[in-house]
Amino acid sequence: MLHAVNDDFSARLAAAHFSPKMAQLAAFLDGHYVQAAFMSTRELAAAAGVSLATVVRFPKVLGYANYDAMRSSIQERINFDLTGVERLQTLPSTNRAPAALLRRIIDADLENLRALAHTFSEPQLERFVGMILEADRVTVLGSRFVSPIAIYFEYSLSKVIANVYGFVRADSSLYDHIRLMEEEDVLIVIAFARYPADVIAVARFAHALGKHVLAITDSPLSPLLPLADVSLFARSSMLDFVGSLAAPAALINCIVTELGIRLGAKALSRLQAIEEAAEAANIYVHIGDRSMRTKGRLLAQEDDDRKRAQPQSGAGS
């Protein structure tokens, strides 16, 4: 996914020159961009008091490929700007149905997943995975909203490679850890708008020391971009107050799976050892004895085979 740093909707809007009708639309967007982020072309035309043709042409004036690209950029601006209080205030408090809210959340996740699929950069993934494969130690950092996904990444990655460390707080012990990183070790930083200042400070510290920094982030506004050797992009959704990490989770799933495939027998050996440890510790619930379940399935299959082999009686017999 190719991004230009500091290339956002507000900057483009401020720098552009408009005809009178387009200036009317620009003024509406400047004052109502939160609402506009969820409007269709027809809804925006009606709200701004301009023609549909003006709305359709407007993104080209700002340098966007189409209306969806412009709306996506507006949503990135919102993610960067809005506080949790403001996000909750954007949601309707009356005349709403939980089912409609669920559909809206699912639609937002689907949009983010499609954006990931359409803008995914294979060369960047190659570099990202390659640097992990070359590292003796991998450290994953993600705090606050992304803490669960940092833990998910650390847990999943540990299944296929050794020496994986996870941090969900940017405290002094993390600074010690980074200072002691070896030349080929990597720090993976996960951060989405609104970007936690302490996480960015840690990434800046690692970058200043010449450490390898890999980033998973969401937009051209991300302050991680100039600090990272390689950046992968996946949009999170925080427009519904609680937020969703469906697209970043899919990206992490892809990274770990790709690593497992490349490591081949080495990954399988590690996974087998983990399975044996789980069996010894009786970690997972077993519904009945596994061998008896297998034997039962085989007996049932044999019975079905016998029945199919028997000649069928005719209707008149």
N, C-alpha and C positions, 0 to 999 in steps of 0.2 A: 504494500500500500504506500503510495507516494504522497508525501505531505510537504508543504512549504511552511517553514517555521514562521510563526506570527502572521499567518495568512488566515484571517478570520472574517466573519461577516461584517462586524462593525467597522473594521479597517477598510474593507472594500466599499462599504456604504459611504463612509466619510470621504473617500478619495474620488468617487465617481462624479460625472457631470450628467444631468438629466434634462430631458424635455419637460415641459410643464406638467403633463399627465404623469410621467414617471416620477417627477419630483413629488407629486401628491402621494403616490404609492410609497416612495422612499420615506416621506415624513410619517406615514402611518406605520411602516415597519419599524422605524426608529423609536416610536413611542409605544408600540404594541407588539414587540417581537416575541414575547412569551406566548401570547395568544396565536400569533401568526405561525409559530413553529408547528402547530397541529392543524392548520387550515389547508383545505384543498385549494386549487387555483380558483375555482368558482366562489368559494367562501371568502377568500382573500379579496377578490375583485369586488364582491358585494360590500364587504366591510370597509374597504378603502375608497369606495365610490368611483372605481375606474373600470374600464372594459376588461373582459377576459383576455383579449389580445395583448393588452398592456402588461398584464401579469405574466403571460406566457413569454413575452419578449424580455421582461425585466432581468431574469437571471443572466442572460447573455451579456447585458450591459455591465454586470458585475464580474463577468468572466467565468460564470458557472456553466456547466454543460447543459443543465436543464433545471426545472423547478425542484425536482427531488433533491438534487445536489445542493441547491441553495437552502432548502428547508433543513437538510441534514446539517449544514454549516450553522444555521440559526440554533438548532438544538444543541450543538457543541458549545455555542456561546452561552446558552442557558445553563448547561451543565457546569460551566466554569463560574457563572455569576451567582446562581440562586442558592440561598441558605436553605436548611431543612424547613424552617418556618415558612419561607416563601413557597417551597415546593408543595407543602401540605395545603397552603392557602389557594394554590391554583386548582385544586381538586374541588368539584362541586359537592356541596354539603346537602343539597336537596334534589329531589326529582332524579334520583340515581338508583340503579339496581346493582347489587354485588356481581351478578352475572355479566353485566355490561362492563364493569370495572375489570373483571377477570379477562374478558375478551380484549380489552384495551391493552392490558399488561402483556398478554400472549402475543398480540399483534406487534407490540414494541419489541419483544424478544425476537420474533420472527424477522422483523426488519433488520435488527442488529446481526442476526445470524446470516441473513442474505447478504448484508453489506460485507461481512467477513469473507463469505465465499467468493464474492465478486471482486474484492480488492486485495485478496490475499497475495502476498509476494513470496513465491517459492524460493528465489535466490536468497532472500532475507532469512527464511526458515533454514535453508541449508547452512548459512553462516552461524545462525543461532545454535542449531543442533551441533554443528562441528565444534564450536567453542566449548560446549558442555562436554562433548566426548574427549576433548583434549585436557580438560581440567582435572586436577587431583581432588579439589574440593569445590562444591557448588553451594552457594548461600542464597536463599530465597528470602526476600523482604517484602512485606506488604502489611500495612497497618490500617486500623479503623475499619472503614467499609469493606476493604479488600482483605482483611485478616483471614476470613474463612477460605478464600481462594488461595492465599499464600500457604496455608496449612494443607490444603488439598494438593497443591503443587509439590510441596515437600514430601508428603506422604506417598504420592504416586511415583515421584522420581526416585525415592528411596527403594522402591521395589525393583528397579532395574540397574541402578548404580549405587556405589558406596560413597560415604563421606558427603552426605547432603545435610545442610543445616538450615533451619527455618527460624525467622525472627518476625514477630508481629509488633514489636516495639523498637523504636530507634533510640535505645538507651546507650549508656557509656560502654557496656559490655560489647555492643555491636561495633562500636568504634575500635575497641581493642581487637576484636575478631578480624575486622577489615585490615587493620594495620599489619596483622600477622599473615595475611593472605600471601600465597606464593605467586610467582610470575604468571602461571597458566590458570590459576584459580579464577572463578567468575562469581560475580555478584549479580543476581537477577532481581531487579526492582520492579514491582508491580504498583502502578499508581494511576488513578483516574481522577478526573475533576469531581470534587474540588481537591486539588493535590495537597496532601499534608506537608507542611513546611519542613517538619523534622525528617521525613523520608527523603525529600529533595536535598536537604543538607547532608545526609549520609551519602547519597549518590554523588554529590559534589565533592565530598571528602575523598571518596574512593577514586573518582576521576582525577583529582589533583595528585593523588599518589601514583597514578599510572596504572591502576587496577582495571581489569576487564569488567565493564558494566554492560549487562544486557537489560533491555527494558521491554515490558509489556505495558502499553499505555493506549490512549484513546483518540488523540486528536493533534492537529498541528499546533495547538496552544500548549501542549504538554511541555513543562520545563525540563523533562527528562531527555528530550531529543538531543540537545548539544552535549549531554553528559554520557551518552551510551554509545558503545561500539556498534551495536545492532539494536534496532527497535522493531518490534512487531505490534501491529495495531488491531485492537478489537474494542468495539464500542460497548461500554456498560450503559445501563439505563438507570438514571436517578431521577427521571422526570416524574415518577410516581411516589416520591418521598422515601419509601423504603429502598427501592432500587433493585436491580437485577444484574447478575453476573453470568448470564447464560452464554453469551458470545465469548467472553474471556475463558470460561470453563471449557468450551469446545476447543479453543485454541490450545489450551494447556493439555487437553486430552490428545490432540494431534501431536504436540511436541513429544510427550512421553511415549506415545505409541510408536512414533518414528524412531525414537531412541531405542526402544525395545527391539524393533525390527532390525535395526542396524547392528545392535550388539549380538543378536542371534543367540548362539549357544551360551554365551556368557550371561545374558539376561535370563535365559531359561533356567540355568543352574541356580542363579540367585533366587528366582521365583520359586523353584522347587524347594530350596532350603527354607524359605519363608513359609511355604505350605506345610512342610514337615514340623516346623516350630509351632504353627497354629494347631496342627493335629495333636502334638504332644501336650500343648497347654489347654486343649479342649476349648478353643476360642469361639468356634462357631457352633450354632445349634444344628444337630442332626435329627431329621425326622425319620426315625427308624434306622436300622442298621443298613449301611450302604451296600454291603455284599448281598444281604437278603433282598434289598430292593432290586438290585441288578438281576439276581436269580429269578425273582418274581416276574420281571419284565421278559426274560428269556422264555420262561414257562408259558406266559401268556402269548408270546409270539409263536411258539411251537404249536399251541392249541389252535390259534388262528390259521396257521399253515395247514394243519390237519383238516380243518373244516373246509378250507378252500379246495383241498385235494379231493374231497369226497364228491362222487357224482351227484348232480342235482336231480331230484325226482321230477318227473313230468307232471303236467297239470292234471292229466287224466288218470294217474296211477292210484 
